[in-house]
């Protein structure tokens, strides 16, 4: 079978011939990969700066395919059969089932006891420190997949959906999205508005801003190069009929870009007592002003969304029409 293989760090993935794997573990299934995404994480792995998997390595932690084989002697594996279409989330591969993470309910959308995508023995995930989906056939744990309709939305959708659920907002409350015109941000715009939240998107690149506006979600789209966070917050206060500046602003903000300026802009838009959820992970980290914490702003870091979140998100996607954008690239145009 053909596979894209990382042979050295800081080099492009190379097209190679590998043997088709066979199912050995009783919880495993073999899938024929129909689609896989190239994520920012794949670039990070290829650089070898944060995670250094054994080489040669096959990337891709978010992919989908058709079940073609189960463990020997099995006709059904965790409600899956040959021919089912499934989406693979990289986390939750070969969990131990007995550690604290596996025994305790997850924090946003609980998985059943005995399974957790945070299990420390399951590693960083398929495509990260274990072989992933940049190949024609892949072995995956049947417990980490979700049966899907024709169009899946995996890591990107699960990440921002979990972030939005973490905010615990109700319809009518305000949420902001830093980086609203990007791969995750444009999905968050649609999730948030469909859930009845008053949504404000912020970006700075003209193309990203136009893309966000073209989605026509009804969200307020702000060009950060033309309007300060304080001005945006004051406008919200005016629209809400508020007089105290401490009460003005967003109830929660989701921060996607990796720059300190974007981080601070997002924090500055949040009302006192509001929540900031950080989804990005810049190598140099973020600086948090103690004054912001003193004003009661809660800054949280998002962990990977649970497996159950896939099913919730798929249901939402089936119920609502979502827009999006597709760009086509040849494999040689994508660096490590």
N, C-alpha and C positions, 0 to 999 in steps of 0.2 A: 504494500500500500504506500501511497505518497504521504509525506508529512513535512511540515515546516519545522526545522530543527535549529535550536540555538547551540552552536558548537563552541563559541567563545564569547565572552562578555564584550559589549560595545561593538558587536558586529551584527549585520542583518541576519534574520532567520534564513536558512538555506533549505531548498527543496531537496528532500532525500527519499530513498526507498527504505521502508522498515517492514518487518514482519507483522502480520495481523495478530494481535494479542488473543489469548484464549482465556476463558473464564475459569478461575480457580476457587476464589472465595465464595461461600454459599450465598452471601448477600450481593454479590456483583452481577452485573449484566453487561453484555456487549452491545454497543450501539453503532449504527452506521451514521456518521456525522453528516448532517445536511447543511449546517450553517454554523459558523463560529465567528465571534467578534474579536477585533483587535482593540484592546482597551489600553488606557494609560498605564494600567498595572503591567501589561506586557512589556511596555517600553521601560518601566522601572526595573522589572526583572532582568531584561536584556542588558541594562547598564550594570547590574550587579552591585548597586550602591546600598540598597536597603535589604534585599533578599538575594542570596546567592545559592540557587539550587545546584545540585550536581549536574555536571555537563557530560554528554550532550543532553539537552532539555527540550521538551515539547511544550510550548506555551498554550494559552487560551483557557480561561477559567469560566467562560460563559458561552455555552454552545447548545445545540439542539440536534436531535436525530431520531432514528427509528430503532427500536429494540430488535436485535436480530438473533440473540442467543441469551439463555439463562444458564445458571449453574447446572452441572450434570444432574439429571434425574428430576429437575423441576419443570413444572408446566406453568406455574405462577410464582412470581417473586415479589412480595410486598405489594400485591394487587396489580402487578405489571405482567403483561404477556408479550410474546413475540408479536411485532407489528404495531405496538403502541408508539405514539410520538411523544417524546419527552424532552424537557429542557433541563439542563444540568447547571446547578449552582456549584461552584468550585469547593465551597466549604462543606464540612460534614462527611468527609470520606473516611470510612472505617472508624467511626466513633467507638469509644470504649464502653459506653453505656452505664458506667458505674461511678464516674468522677462526679464532683459537685456540680459542674456545669450540666452534665447529662441528666442528673437526678433532679435539678431545680428548674422550674419553669423559666423560659426566656423572658426578656423584659418588655417586649412590645407585643408580639403575636406568638403566644407560647406554642412550642412544639410538644409532642407527647413526651412523657417521662421516659428516660432512657436514650434520648437523642438530643443532641445540641450541636449547632454549627460552630459553637465556641469550644468544643471538646479539645483540650490541649494535646491529646494524642492523635488528633486527626490532621495535625500540621497546618500549614498556611493554606492548603487547598490544591486541588487539581489545577494544573497550569501555572502554579506558583512554586511550590517545592515538590510537586508530584506531576507526572506526565498529564498534559491537558488535551485540548480538543483540536489543535492544528494538525489533524491527521484524519484519514478516511474512516478509521474504526478506533473506538476508544472503550476501555473498561471503566465503568463507573459503579458506585455503590447505589443500589436500587433505592435506598432510604434517602438519598440526597437529591433525588430528581422529582420533577412534577410533571404529571401528564398534562399536555397542553393542546389548545386548539391550533388553528393554522398559523397564527402569528404570535410567537412568544416575545416577552420583554423581560430580560433576565437581570443581570447585575446592575445596570444603570437604573432600570425601573425599580428594582428591589431596594437599592440604596436610598434613592430619594423618597420612595414611598415610606420606608421605615423611618426616615428622618422626619417626615411630615407627621406620621403617627406618634412619634416621640414627643412632639410639641403638645399633644393632647388639646388641640384647639377645637372649638365648636363653630358652626356656621355663623358668619357675621364678624368673627374676630379677624384681626389683621395679621398677615404673614408676608415676609419679604424674602426675595430670592436673589442673592448676589451671584452674578454670572448667569442671568436668566436666558441668554441666547445660546448657551453651550449645550453639549450633549445631554447632560443631566438637567440643566436649568430649564430647557424648553419643555421637558416632560413634567417637571415640578410645577411650572406655570399652569399646565393643563390639569394635573391632579388637584392642585389647590383650588382652582376656580370651580372645577366640577364638584368639589366637596363643600362649596358654598362659602369659602373664605374670601375675604377682601384682600386681594393679592397685589403686591407691588414688586415688579421686577427691576433689577438694576444691572446695567452692563456699561461698557465703555467703547467697545469696537463697533464701528458703524454697521458692519455686516451682521453682527450678532444682534444689535438693536433692531435692525430691520426684520430679521428673522423672527424675533420675539413679537414684534408688532404684527407681522403677517399672519401669525397664528390666530389673531383676532379672538383671544380668550376673554377680553373685557378687563384684563389686568392693567394697572397703571405701569407704564414702562418709563424708567428714568435713565437719562444719560448722565452718568456720574461726572463727566467732564464739564457739564453745564449746570448742574444743580448739586449743592452740598447736601450732606446728610441732615444738617440742622434745618436747612430750608425745606427739605422733604418732610421732616418730622413736624415742623410748624404748619405746613400745609395740611397734614393729616389732622392736627389738632384743630385747625380752622374748620375743616370739613366735618369733624366730629363735635363741634361746638364746645371745645374744651378751653379753659383759661389757664390751667396750671401746666407748665411745660413738662413737669415730671410725669404727667399722665398722657402726654402726647406721644405718638409713635406706634411702632409695631408691637404686637403681642409676642411675636417670635420672628426670628430671621434664620435662614439657612445659608450658610457661607460655603460656596463652592470654589472660588478662585484661591490660588495659593499665595497671593501677595498680601503683605501686611496692610497696605492701603485699603484693599478690598475688605479685609477683616475688620479694620477700624471703622470703615464707612458703615458696614453692617451693624456693628455694635452701637454706633452713634445714632442709628435709626430706631433703636429699640427703646420703648418706654421704660421707666424705672419699674423694676420687678418683672421685666420681660425675660425671654429666653433666647439665647443664641446657640444654634447647633452647628458645629464645625464638621464638615464632611471631607475637606481636603487635608493633605498631609505634606506640606512643604518640607524639604530636607532641613532647613534652618529653623523650623518651628514658627510659632506665633508669639508675639509679646502681648500680654494681657495687662491693661492698666488697672491697678488696684482701685482707682477711683470708680471705674465701671462696676466692679464687684461691690464696692461700697454703696452704690446706688441700687443694689438689689438685682442687678442683671445676672442671670444664671447662664454660665457658659458651659455647654456640654459637648462631649466628643461622641460621634456616632460609631457604634459597632455594626458589624455585618448584620443585615436583616435576616430574620429567621426564615426557615423553609416555609412555614405557614403563610408568611407574607406573600409568597409567590401566588398562592391560591386566592388570597384576598385581592391582590392586584390584578390578576387575570380576570376575576369577576367584574372588577370595576372597568377594565378595558372592554369587556364584552358588552357592558351596559351603556357605555358612552363612546362617542366617536372621537378619536384622538388624531391630531395632525402630527406631522413630522417632516424631516428632510433626509434625503439620502444623497451621499456623495460617493462616487466610484473611484477606486484607486487600484492600480496594478500593484502586485505584490512587490515588485522591485522598487516601487516608489515609497515604500514604507521601510524606514530604517529600523535598526534594532530597538 
